[in-house]
Amino acid sequence: MWIGVWAFVLSIVAAARWERTGVETRTGAGEIWRRFPKFVLGFLIASLLITVLSSGYDYAQYKKDVVPGLVTPLQALRTWAFTFAFLSIGLTTGCAISPL
C-alpha cells in the first residue's frame, strides 16, 4: 500500500519542484492529479473489494471456497494483463526509438 503514498508524494514533488519554470506559481490540485498514476487507485479499489468479499471467511473456508472460485480466475486475468502491458510498453518503446 505504500506505493499509493509514494506515488502521491512524488506527483507533488514533480509538480512543485522538479519542473519549475522560474516563475513563482502555486502548484494546483489539477496538476498533481494529472501527474498522479491512476493505476494506484485501481489497485486500492481492487484490494478493498477482495478484502470485503473475503472478510466473512476463516482461513480454511477461504482456501476451500474463495481461492478456486475467485482468486484462480483472477490469476489468469492477471497473467494476460501483464502480458499486454509489457507488449504495449515494448511497442511504444520500439516506435519511439525507430519510427515506422
All heavy atoms as an XYZ file, in Angstrom:
784
protein
N       0.806     -1.195      0.000
C       0.000      0.000      0.000
C       0.853      1.265      0.000
O       0.344      2.330     -0.270
C      -0.935     -0.006      1.214
C      -2.009     -1.087      1.161
S      -3.026     -1.133     -0.323
C      -3.814      0.432     -0.272
N       2.127      1.119      0.289
C       2.997      2.295      0.289
C       3.166      2.888     -1.106
O       3.523      4.059     -1.244
C       4.367      1.951      0.870
C       4.343      1.913      2.363
C       4.362      0.810      3.155
C       4.275      3.036      3.242
N       4.310      1.179      4.472
C       4.254      2.546      4.551
C       4.211      4.413      3.046
C       4.182      3.370      5.661
C       4.141      5.226      4.155
C       4.131      4.711      5.439
N       2.897      2.094     -2.142
C       3.057      2.622     -3.499
C       2.123      3.807     -3.725
O       2.480      4.769     -4.398
C       2.831      1.528     -4.559
C       3.254      2.043     -5.937
C       1.398      1.048     -4.580
C       3.285      0.965     -6.987
N       0.928      3.766     -3.153
C      -0.008      4.881     -3.302
C       0.480      6.136     -2.618
O       0.401      7.241     -3.162
N       1.025      5.975     -1.421
C       1.545      7.128     -0.673
C       2.715      7.742     -1.424
O       2.774      8.965     -1.625
C       1.964      6.704      0.749
C       2.646      7.837      1.474
C       0.762      6.197      1.533
N       3.660      6.902     -1.851
C       4.840      7.427     -2.548
C       4.494      8.016     -3.912
O       5.087      9.002     -4.346
C       5.923      6.367     -2.670
C       6.587      6.155     -1.359
C       6.550      5.043     -0.595
C       7.375      7.114     -0.627
N       7.256      5.242      0.573
C       7.771      6.501      0.574
C       7.764      8.426     -0.854
C       8.544      7.148      1.528
C       8.531      9.073      0.088
C       8.916      8.436      1.258
N       3.525      7.418     -4.619
C       3.104      7.983     -5.901
C       2.511      9.371     -5.703
O       2.777     10.293     -6.489
C       2.092      7.053     -6.571
N       1.728      9.544     -4.650
C       1.144     10.857     -4.360
C       2.231     11.867     -3.999
O       2.248     12.992     -4.514
C       0.123     10.730     -3.226
C      -0.541     12.021     -2.872
C      -1.417     12.627     -3.752
C      -0.284     12.639     -1.662
C      -2.033     13.826     -3.432
C      -0.889     13.835     -1.328
C      -1.768     14.429     -2.213
N       3.167     11.460     -3.140
C       4.264     12.360     -2.736
C       5.103     12.740     -3.945
O       5.432     13.922     -4.146
C       5.125     11.712     -1.636
C       6.407     12.483     -1.416
C       4.347     11.587     -0.342
N       5.449     11.775     -4.782
C       6.270     12.079     -5.957
C       5.526     12.932     -6.979
O       6.153     13.748     -7.666
C       6.779     10.795     -6.594
C       7.882     10.102     -5.800
C       8.259      8.782     -6.463
C       9.106     10.986     -5.662
N       4.213     12.778     -7.083
C       3.486     13.644     -8.008
C       3.490     15.090     -7.516
O       3.589     16.027     -8.312
C       2.059     13.137     -8.225
O       1.331     13.156     -7.024
N       3.431     15.284     -6.203
C       3.527     16.639     -5.652
C       4.922     17.208     -5.872
O       5.085     18.348     -6.312
C       3.165     16.645     -4.152
C       1.689     16.350     -3.971
C       3.521     17.982     -3.507
C       1.267     16.157     -2.537
N       5.944     16.408     -5.581
C       7.330     16.870     -5.754
C       7.609     17.193     -7.221
O       8.221     18.215     -7.540
C       8.326     15.818     -5.222
C       9.754     16.149     -5.622
C       8.212     15.701     -3.715
N       7.139     16.333     -8.131
C       7.364     16.582     -9.554
C       6.690     17.864    -10.011
O       7.256     18.641    -10.783
C       6.858     15.400    -10.379
N       5.474     18.089     -9.541
C       4.745     19.284     -9.956
C       5.305     20.549     -9.312
O       5.337     21.612     -9.932
C       3.263     19.134     -9.604
N       5.778     20.451     -8.083
C       6.186     21.645     -7.346
C       7.677     21.962     -7.468
O       8.055     23.127     -7.394
C       5.830     21.489     -5.867
N       8.513     20.966     -7.635
C       9.961     21.211     -7.561
C      10.737     20.867     -8.824
O      11.581     21.625     -9.250
C      10.561     20.398     -6.406
C       9.981     20.730     -5.064
C      10.588     21.974     -4.530
N      10.035     22.252     -3.207
C       9.932     23.437     -2.709
N      10.327     24.471     -3.390
N       9.426     23.619     -1.519
N      10.510     19.719     -9.405
C      11.379     19.231    -10.464
C      11.268     20.031    -11.752
O      12.247     20.198    -12.456
C      11.096     17.777    -10.776
C      11.530     16.846     -9.692
C      12.356     17.118     -8.648
C      11.142     15.489     -9.533
N      12.508     16.023     -7.855
C      11.772     14.996     -8.376
C      10.329     14.637    -10.262
C      11.611     13.693     -7.947
C      10.171     13.351     -9.820
C      10.811     12.892     -8.680
N      10.100     20.504    -12.073
C       9.900     21.160    -13.362
C       9.498     22.618    -13.211
O       8.600     23.108    -13.882
C       8.864     20.385    -14.171
C       9.337     18.985    -14.489
C       8.325     18.221    -15.304
O       7.347     18.826    -15.765
O       8.526     17.022    -15.485
N      10.164     23.299    -12.358
C       9.878     24.738    -12.192
C      10.314     25.502    -13.424
O      11.351     25.230    -14.013
C      10.630     25.287    -10.986
C       9.956     24.961     -9.703
C      10.559     25.765     -8.616
N       9.755     25.607     -7.416
C      10.050     26.143     -6.281
N      11.127     26.878     -6.157
N       9.288     25.963     -5.245
N       9.538     26.488    -13.761
C       9.853     27.299    -14.934
C      10.543     28.595    -14.557
O      10.874     29.384    -15.421
C       8.564     27.624    -15.711
O       7.674     28.326    -14.843
C       7.908     26.356    -16.225
N      10.751     28.807    -13.288
C      11.382     30.038    -12.838
C      10.379     31.068    -12.378
O      10.694     31.976    -11.642
N       9.137     30.942    -12.818
C       8.079     31.849    -12.397
C       7.442     31.261    -11.145
O       7.072     30.100    -11.122
C       7.018     32.004    -13.512
C       5.903     32.912    -13.062
C       7.663     32.490    -14.785
N       7.361     32.072    -10.118
C       6.785     31.586     -8.862
C       5.270     31.477     -8.994
O       4.563     32.466     -9.045
C       7.135     32.543     -7.713
C       8.564     32.426     -7.263
C       8.880     31.050     -6.684
O       8.049     30.479     -5.969
O       9.967     30.550     -6.976
N       4.797     30.271     -9.109
C       3.364     29.998     -9.132
C       3.084     28.856     -8.169
O       3.959     28.049     -7.883
C       2.886     29.586    -10.536
O       3.607     28.430    -10.939
C       3.100     30.700    -11.536
N       1.875     28.805     -7.702
C       1.490     27.714     -6.808
C       1.057     26.524     -7.650
O       0.412     26.688     -8.679
C       0.351     28.161     -5.910
C       0.800     29.303     -4.998
C      -0.187     29.574     -3.933
N      -0.085     28.472     -2.963
C      -1.008     28.193     -2.073
N      -2.100     28.911     -2.022
N      -0.858     27.199     -1.235
N       1.419     25.359     -7.207
C       1.029     24.146     -7.894
C      -0.393     23.789     -7.481
O      -0.681     23.644     -6.306
C       1.981     22.997     -7.522
O       3.312     23.393     -7.844
C       1.635     21.739     -8.264
N      -1.260     23.646     -8.459
C      -2.656     23.360     -8.166
C      -2.944     21.872     -8.069
O      -2.144     21.023     -8.467
N      -4.098     21.572     -7.544
C      -4.520     20.181     -7.399
C      -4.680     19.502     -8.760
O      -4.432     18.307     -8.891
C      -5.829     20.117     -6.619
N      -5.063     20.258     -9.775
C      -5.214     19.692    -11.117
C      -3.906     19.165    -11.673
O      -3.864     18.111    -12.307
N      -2.833     19.886    -11.438
C      -1.523     19.450    -11.919
C      -1.053     18.204    -11.168
O      -0.495     17.283    -11.760
C      -0.503     20.573    -11.759
C       0.868     20.244    -12.278
C       0.917     20.037    -13.778
O       0.011     20.490    -14.489
O       1.886     19.399    -14.249
N      -1.303     18.158     -9.886
C      -0.931     16.968     -9.102
C      -1.751     15.777     -9.570
O      -1.225     14.684     -9.748
C      -1.114     17.239     -7.597
C      -0.107     18.302     -7.145
C      -0.955     15.960     -6.781
C      -0.357     18.845     -5.774
N      -3.044     15.972     -9.798
C      -3.900     14.889    -10.292
C      -3.441     14.412    -11.660
O      -3.448     13.228    -11.952
C      -5.352     15.346    -10.343
C      -6.267     14.333    -10.960
C      -6.852     14.395    -12.181
C      -6.675     13.100    -10.378
N      -7.617     13.284    -12.397
C      -7.524     12.459    -11.304
C      -6.408     12.464     -9.162
C      -8.101     11.226    -11.056
C      -6.996     11.236     -8.917
C      -7.826     10.627     -9.857
N      -3.009     15.310    -12.520
C      -2.539     14.929    -13.858
C      -1.307     14.048    -13.775
O      -1.138     13.122    -14.545
C      -2.243     16.187    -14.682
C      -1.933     15.903    -16.134
C      -1.637     17.170    -16.895
N      -0.397     17.800    -16.504
C       0.818     17.370    -16.855
N       0.943     16.296    -17.575
N       1.895     18.023    -16.468
N      -0.438     14.312    -12.817
C       0.804     13.553    -12.682
C       0.654     12.279    -11.857
O       1.515     11.420    -11.901
C       1.875     14.426    -12.046
C       2.297     15.561    -12.943
C       3.214     16.496    -12.198
N       3.539     17.631    -12.987
C       4.636     17.740    -13.714
N       5.498     16.772    -13.735
N       4.860     18.824    -14.409
N      -0.422     12.179    -11.105
C      -0.625     11.012    -10.241
C      -0.936      9.784    -11.090
O      -1.812      9.829    -11.957
C      -1.772     11.285     -9.271
C      -2.010     10.183     -8.285
C      -1.166     10.021     -7.206
C      -3.060      9.301     -8.451
C      -1.381      9.018     -6.289
C      -3.282      8.293     -7.547
C      -2.441      8.146     -6.460
N      -0.243      8.653    -10.870
C      -0.540      7.443    -11.653
C      -1.874      6.830    -11.217
O      -2.022      6.378    -10.084
C       0.638      6.522    -11.342
C       1.222      7.024    -10.077
C       0.892      8.483     -9.979
N      -2.836      6.817    -12.117
C      -4.199      6.398    -11.787
C      -4.307      4.915    -11.474
O      -5.255      4.482    -10.841
C      -5.164      6.736    -12.925
C      -5.139      8.165    -13.449
C      -5.185      9.233    -12.396
C      -5.230     10.612    -12.992
N      -3.993     11.148    -13.472
N      -3.334      4.098    -11.906
C      -3.406      2.672    -11.611
C      -3.373      2.412    -10.110
O      -3.871      1.378     -9.642
C      -2.278      1.896    -12.301
C      -0.939      2.026    -11.630
C      -0.568      1.133    -10.634
C      -0.062      3.029    -11.988
C       0.670      1.245    -10.010
C       1.166      3.144    -11.373
C       1.530      2.249    -10.380
N      -2.821      3.333     -9.346
C      -2.769      3.177     -7.893
C      -4.194      3.151     -7.324
O      -4.496      2.373     -6.413
C      -1.932      4.305     -7.253
C      -1.997      4.268     -5.750
C      -0.493      4.228     -7.730
N      -5.078      3.955     -7.872
C      -6.472      3.950     -7.421
C      -7.149      2.622     -7.753
O      -7.901      2.078     -6.945
C      -7.238      5.112     -8.053
C      -6.747      6.499     -7.675
C      -7.529      7.556     -8.435
C      -6.828      6.708     -6.184
N      -6.871      2.085     -8.928
C      -7.412      0.784     -9.296
C      -6.914     -0.310     -8.375
O      -7.677     -1.201     -7.969
N      -5.637     -0.245     -8.027
C      -5.065     -1.216     -7.098
C      -5.743     -1.119     -5.741
O      -6.087     -2.144     -5.131
C      -3.556     -0.969     -6.967
C      -2.882     -1.871     -5.988
C      -2.573     -3.171     -6.323
C      -2.563     -1.420     -4.720
C      -1.949     -4.015     -5.416
C      -1.938     -2.242     -3.808
C      -1.635     -3.549     -4.168
N      -5.963      0.078     -5.264
C      -6.606      0.280     -3.968
C      -8.053     -0.230     -3.982
O      -8.485     -0.922     -3.058
C      -6.572      1.765     -3.594
C      -7.223      2.140     -2.271
C      -6.486      1.486     -1.110
C      -7.233      3.645     -2.107
N      -8.791      0.063     -5.038
C     -10.176     -0.393     -5.152
C     -10.240     -1.916     -5.217
O     -11.066     -2.544     -4.544
C     -10.854      0.257     -6.371
C     -11.048      1.751     -6.122
C     -12.189     -0.418     -6.690
C     -11.436      2.541     -7.350
N      -9.361     -2.536     -6.017
C      -9.344     -3.998     -6.116
C      -8.998     -4.630     -4.774
O      -9.597     -5.632     -4.372
C      -8.353     -4.440     -7.187
N      -8.051     -4.062     -4.063
C      -7.661     -4.585     -2.761
C      -8.814     -4.489     -1.767
O      -9.095     -5.446     -1.028
C      -6.442     -3.816     -2.246
O      -6.070     -4.263     -0.976
N      -9.491     -3.362     -1.749
C     -10.641     -3.194     -0.849
C     -11.776     -4.150     -1.207
O     -12.411     -4.731     -0.324
C     -11.138     -1.750     -0.884
C     -10.228     -0.717     -0.237
C     -10.759      0.696     -0.493
C     -10.090     -0.967      1.245
N     -12.021     -4.350     -2.493
C     -13.084     -5.232     -2.946
C     -12.815     -6.677     -2.515
O     -13.700     -7.348     -1.970
C     -13.237     -5.136     -4.463
C     -14.348     -5.975     -5.075
C     -15.703     -5.479     -4.600
C     -14.255     -5.908     -6.584
N     -11.612     -7.166     -2.733
C     -11.265     -8.533     -2.336
C     -11.313     -8.672     -0.820
O     -11.764     -9.695     -0.296
C      -9.877     -8.921     -2.883
C      -9.918     -8.990     -4.402
C      -9.410    -10.236     -2.302
C     -10.865    -10.033     -4.955
N     -10.881     -7.662     -0.100
C     -10.936     -7.707      1.362
C     -12.373     -7.809      1.849
O     -12.690     -8.617      2.729
C     -10.266     -6.463      1.962
O      -8.903     -6.430      1.541
C     -10.320     -6.482      3.478
N     -13.271     -7.021      1.265
C     -14.677     -7.060      1.669
C     -15.308     -8.404      1.301
O     -16.032     -9.000      2.099
C     -15.459     -5.888      1.030
C     -16.956     -6.066      1.184
C     -15.005     -4.575      1.633
N     -15.025     -8.904      0.105
C     -15.619    -10.170     -0.332
C     -15.145    -11.360      0.493
O     -15.883    -12.325      0.669
C     -15.305    -10.419     -1.808
C     -16.032     -9.532     -2.805
C     -15.538     -9.799     -4.213
C     -17.530     -9.739     -2.715
N     -13.936    -11.322      0.994
C     -13.393    -12.475      1.718
C     -13.350    -12.276      3.226
O     -12.814    -13.123      3.936
C     -11.990    -12.792      1.203
O     -11.116    -11.717      1.461
N     -13.940    -11.231      3.737
C     -13.841    -10.944      5.168
C     -14.667    -11.892      6.036
O     -14.360    -12.078      7.204
C     -14.240     -9.499      5.452
O     -15.605     -9.313      5.138
N     -15.692    -12.526      5.516
C     -16.532    -13.404      6.312
C     -16.034    -14.834      6.412
O     -16.695    -15.677      6.999
N     -14.894    -15.119      5.839
C     -14.371    -16.485      5.805
C     -13.213    -16.640      6.776
O     -12.393    -15.744      6.919
C     -13.855    -16.828      4.402
C     -14.928    -16.866      3.347
C     -15.215    -15.740      2.579
C     -15.649    -18.025      3.101
C     -16.188    -15.775      1.601
C     -16.620    -18.069      2.124
C     -16.885    -16.937      1.377
O     -17.854    -16.979      0.416
N     -13.123    -17.821      7.402
C     -11.882    -18.133      8.112
C     -10.912    -18.711      7.081
O     -11.249    -18.893      5.911
C     -12.129    -19.074      9.295
C     -12.632    -20.446      8.885
O     -12.811    -20.688      7.682
O     -12.853    -21.279      9.789
N      -9.691    -19.022      7.515
C      -8.652    -19.399      6.556
C      -8.997    -20.686      5.805
O      -8.806    -20.766      4.596
C      -7.302    -19.543      7.270
C      -6.161    -19.812      6.330
C      -5.701    -18.820      5.474
C      -5.559    -21.060      6.275
C      -4.684    -19.056      4.588
C      -4.534    -21.307      5.394
C      -4.088    -20.302      4.553
O      -3.078    -20.552      3.674
N      -9.523    -21.674      6.497
C      -9.856    -22.947      5.846
C     -10.971    -22.757      4.812
O     -10.903    -23.291      3.698
C     -10.262    -23.975      6.891
N     -12.006    -22.005      5.171
C     -13.090    -21.729      4.219
C     -12.587    -20.896      3.043
O     -13.008    -21.105      1.916
C     -14.232    -20.991      4.906
C     -15.056    -21.827      5.837
C     -16.120    -20.980      6.510
O     -15.878    -19.830      6.854
N     -17.300    -21.562      6.690
N     -11.713    -19.953      3.339
C     -11.147    -19.113      2.276
C     -10.415    -19.970      1.252
O     -10.613    -19.825      0.055
C     -10.212    -18.070      2.893
C      -9.501    -17.220      1.878
C     -10.130    -16.124      1.304
C      -8.198    -17.508      1.488
C      -9.495    -15.333      0.370
C      -7.543    -16.733      0.554
C      -8.195    -15.647     -0.005
O      -7.552    -14.889     -0.939
N      -9.562    -20.881      1.736
C      -8.806    -21.748      0.829
C      -9.734    -22.689      0.054
O      -9.461    -23.017     -1.094
C      -7.776    -22.571      1.610
C      -6.657    -21.747      2.214
C      -5.824    -21.090      1.160
C      -4.661    -21.971      0.786
N      -3.745    -21.354     -0.162
N     -10.825    -23.102      0.678
C     -11.735    -24.057      0.048
C     -12.704    -23.387     -0.927
O     -12.977    -23.915     -1.998
C     -12.525    -24.797      1.126
C     -13.481    -25.828      0.594
C     -14.221    -26.498      1.732
C     -15.314    -27.373      1.154
N     -16.603    -27.120      1.733
N     -13.235    -22.230     -0.563
C     -14.299    -21.600     -1.350
C     -13.831    -20.428     -2.211
O     -14.169    -20.335     -3.389
C     -15.416    -21.103     -0.425
C     -16.082    -22.238      0.340
O     -16.078    -23.372     -0.171
O     -16.601    -21.979      1.447
N     -13.081    -19.517     -1.621
C     -12.741    -18.268     -2.310
C     -11.622    -18.465     -3.325
O     -11.703    -17.951     -4.439
C     -12.368    -17.167     -1.285
C     -11.943    -15.897     -1.984
C     -13.539    -16.896     -0.362
N     -10.590    -19.207     -2.962
C      -9.445    -19.366     -3.873
C      -9.864    -19.999     -5.202
O      -9.577    -19.440     -6.268
C      -8.293    -20.136     -3.190
C      -7.232    -20.523     -4.195
C      -7.692    -19.291     -2.080
N     -10.562    -21.158     -5.210
C     -10.933    -21.729     -6.515
C     -11.956    -20.896     -7.283
O     -11.927    -20.836     -8.508
C     -11.522    -23.099     -6.180
C     -11.185    -23.371     -4.778
C     -10.912    -22.060     -4.120
N     -12.876    -20.262     -6.575
C     -13.952    -19.539     -7.252
C     -13.619    -18.129     -7.671
O     -14.171    -17.616     -8.638
N     -12.707    -17.477     -6.967
C     -12.431    -16.060     -7.237
C     -10.971    -15.795     -7.570
O     -10.660    -15.132     -8.554
C     -12.853    -15.214     -6.031
C     -12.663    -13.717     -6.138
C     -13.560    -13.158     -7.246
C     -12.983    -13.037     -4.831
N     -10.080    -16.324     -6.775
C      -8.664    -15.992     -6.938
C      -8.059    -16.662     -8.172
O      -7.319    -16.026     -8.929
C      -7.875    -16.357     -5.658
C      -6.399    -16.117     -5.844
C      -8.406    -15.559     -4.471
N      -8.364    -17.926     -8.408
C      -7.778    -18.638     -9.549
C      -8.138    -17.982    -10.883
O      -7.241    -17.761    -11.713
C      -8.195    -20.125     -9.510
O      -7.760    -20.682     -8.267
C      -7.564    -20.893    -10.655
N      -9.410    -17.636    -11.145
C      -9.698    -16.930    -12.409
C      -9.003    -15.570    -12.503
O      -8.594    -15.145    -13.585
C     -11.212    -16.759    -12.403
C     -11.720    -17.782    -11.462
C     -10.650    -17.982    -10.446
N      -8.850    -14.878    -11.378
C      -8.178    -13.580    -11.409
C      -6.687    -13.722    -11.706
O      -6.081    -12.825    -12.285
C      -8.383    -12.842    -10.088
C      -9.792    -12.309     -9.844
C      -9.888    -11.669     -8.472
C     -10.199    -11.337    -10.920
N      -6.091    -14.847    -11.316
C      -4.676    -15.069    -11.627
C      -4.465    -15.196    -13.128
O      -3.482    -14.680    -13.670
C      -4.158    -16.307    -10.897
C      -3.976    -16.077     -9.422
C      -3.572    -17.335     -8.676
O      -3.795    -18.447     -9.138
N      -2.980    -17.152     -7.509
N      -5.373    -15.867    -13.827
C      -5.277    -15.963    -15.286
C      -5.438    -14.586    -15.924
O      -4.693    -14.216    -16.847
C      -6.321    -16.929    -15.828
N      -6.386    -13.802    -15.425
C      -6.574    -12.442    -15.930
C      -5.337    -11.593    -15.678
O      -4.908    -10.822    -16.542
C      -7.801    -11.806    -15.268
C      -8.090    -10.358    -15.635
C      -8.449    -10.249    -17.116
C      -9.218     -9.819    -14.778
N      -4.712    -11.761    -14.508
C      -3.501    -11.018    -14.164
C      -2.371    -11.343    -15.138
O      -1.646    -10.452    -15.591
C      -3.082    -11.346    -12.735
C      -1.825    -10.626    -12.302
C      -1.383    -11.052    -10.952
N      -1.003    -12.466    -10.994
C      -0.729    -13.189     -9.931
N      -0.821    -12.683     -8.732
N      -0.377    -14.449    -10.059
N      -2.231    -12.619    -15.484
C      -1.183    -13.026    -16.424
C      -1.378    -12.350    -17.775
O      -0.432    -11.812    -18.355
C      -1.185    -14.556    -16.588
O      -0.952    -15.147    -15.307
C      -0.112    -15.002    -17.561
N      -2.607    -12.353    -18.280
C      -2.877    -11.702    -19.564
C      -2.697    -10.192    -19.493
O      -2.189     -9.571    -20.431
C      -4.272    -12.052    -20.065
C      -4.314    -13.418    -20.667
C      -4.858    -14.540    -20.111
C      -3.747    -13.812    -21.917
N      -4.669    -15.602    -20.946
C      -4.001    -15.185    -22.070
C      -3.057    -13.146    -22.913
C      -3.581    -15.903    -23.184
C      -2.641    -13.856    -24.036
C      -2.902    -15.216    -24.154
N      -3.100     -9.590    -18.375
C      -2.951     -8.137    -18.228
C      -1.476     -7.744    -18.238
O      -1.090     -6.771    -18.897
C      -3.623     -7.668    -16.940
N      -0.638     -8.484    -17.515
C       0.799     -8.205    -17.530
C       1.387     -8.410    -18.918
O       2.231     -7.637    -19.375
C       1.545     -9.073    -16.521
C       1.554     -8.506    -15.135
C       1.008     -9.219    -14.089
C       2.105     -7.268    -14.864
C       1.007     -8.716    -12.802
C       2.109     -6.751    -13.592
C       1.553     -7.473    -12.554
N       0.953     -9.462    -19.597
C       1.457     -9.727    -20.949
C       1.152     -8.562    -21.879
O       2.036     -8.067    -22.592
C       0.833    -11.024    -21.500
O       1.169    -12.105    -20.631
C       1.327    -11.320    -22.902
N      -0.097     -8.104    -21.876
C      -0.463     -6.985    -22.753
C       0.182     -5.672    -22.323
O       0.517     -4.835    -23.163
C      -1.979     -6.843    -22.841
C      -2.617     -7.912    -23.679
C      -3.624     -8.702    -23.155
C      -2.200     -8.139    -24.976
C      -4.213     -9.692    -23.921
C      -2.778     -9.130    -25.755
C      -3.787     -9.914    -25.223
N       0.371     -5.484    -21.021
C       1.020     -4.259    -20.550
C       2.457     -4.190    -21.055
O       2.893     -3.163    -21.584
C       0.982     -4.192    -19.030
N       3.198     -5.284    -20.902
C       4.592     -5.257    -21.349
C       4.704     -5.267    -22.864
O       5.635     -4.681    -23.426
C       5.378     -6.401    -20.715
C       5.702     -6.133    -19.277
C       5.062     -6.820    -18.265
C       6.630     -5.162    -18.932
C       5.337     -6.555    -16.934
C       6.920     -4.886    -17.614
C       6.269     -5.583    -16.618
N       3.749     -5.883    -23.556
C       3.714     -5.800    -25.011
C       3.518     -4.346    -25.453
O       4.199     -3.854    -26.350
C       2.596     -6.683    -25.567
C       2.401     -6.616    -27.079
C       3.579     -7.241    -27.799
C       1.108     -7.306    -27.465
N       2.602     -3.649    -24.781
C       2.356     -2.240    -25.107
C       3.574     -1.374    -24.826
O       3.908     -0.488    -25.619
C       1.169     -1.712    -24.308
O       0.012     -2.426    -24.629
N       4.251     -1.629    -23.709
C       5.475     -0.883    -23.396
C       6.518     -1.133    -24.466
O       7.182     -0.210    -24.952
C       6.001     -1.266    -22.001
C       5.066     -0.749    -20.919
C       7.420     -0.725    -21.784
C       5.359     -1.297    -19.535
N       6.667     -2.387    -24.868
C       7.645     -2.719    -25.906
C       7.325     -2.072    -27.237
O       8.207     -1.561    -27.920
N       6.058     -2.081    -27.612
C       5.678     -1.457    -28.875
C       5.871      0.051    -28.832
O       6.314      0.659    -29.812
C       4.220     -1.798    -29.207
C       3.955     -3.240    -29.604
C       2.456     -3.474    -29.745
C       4.680     -3.603    -30.885
N       5.552      0.658    -27.716
C       5.734      2.108    -27.571
C       7.211      2.463    -27.600
O       7.609      3.417    -28.264
C       5.102      2.587    -26.251
O       3.732      2.232    -26.262
C       5.241      4.088    -26.107
N       8.030      1.697    -26.902
C       9.472      1.949    -26.888
C      10.069      1.748    -28.264
O      10.879      2.550    -28.724
C      10.167      1.029    -25.875
O       9.565      1.219    -24.599
C      11.648      1.319    -25.786
N       9.640      0.694    -28.948
C      10.158      0.424    -30.289
C       9.807      1.518    -31.267
O      10.606      1.906    -32.110
N       8.590      2.062    -31.183
C       8.168      3.138    -32.078
C       8.887      4.451    -31.731
O       9.151      5.253    -32.618
C       6.665      3.347    -31.989
S       5.737      1.992    -32.726
N       9.200      4.665    -30.448
C       9.882      5.894    -30.062
C      11.341      5.871    -30.541
O      11.900      6.909    -30.879
C       9.827      6.064    -28.557
N      11.939      4.709    -30.556
C      13.329      4.596    -30.969
C      13.445      4.646    -32.484
O      14.260      5.357    -33.042
C      13.950      3.297    -30.426
C      14.031      3.369    -28.913
C      15.323      3.046    -31.020
C      14.448      2.072    -28.254
N      12.623      3.904    -33.168
C      12.689      3.806    -34.603
C      11.297      3.944    -35.186
O      10.550      2.974    -35.255
C      13.283      2.443    -34.991
O      13.166      2.243    -36.368
N      10.917      5.160    -35.608
C       9.572      5.344    -36.162
C       9.367      4.510    -37.400
O      10.275      4.309    -38.196
C       9.498      6.835    -36.467
C      10.845      7.384    -36.279
C      11.704      6.358    -35.627
N       8.135      4.020    -37.551
C       7.815      3.152    -38.692
C       7.695      3.934    -39.957
O       7.217      4.887    -40.204
C       6.520      2.382    -38.411
C       6.612      1.440    -37.222
C       5.236      0.823    -36.963
C       7.597      0.325    -37.526
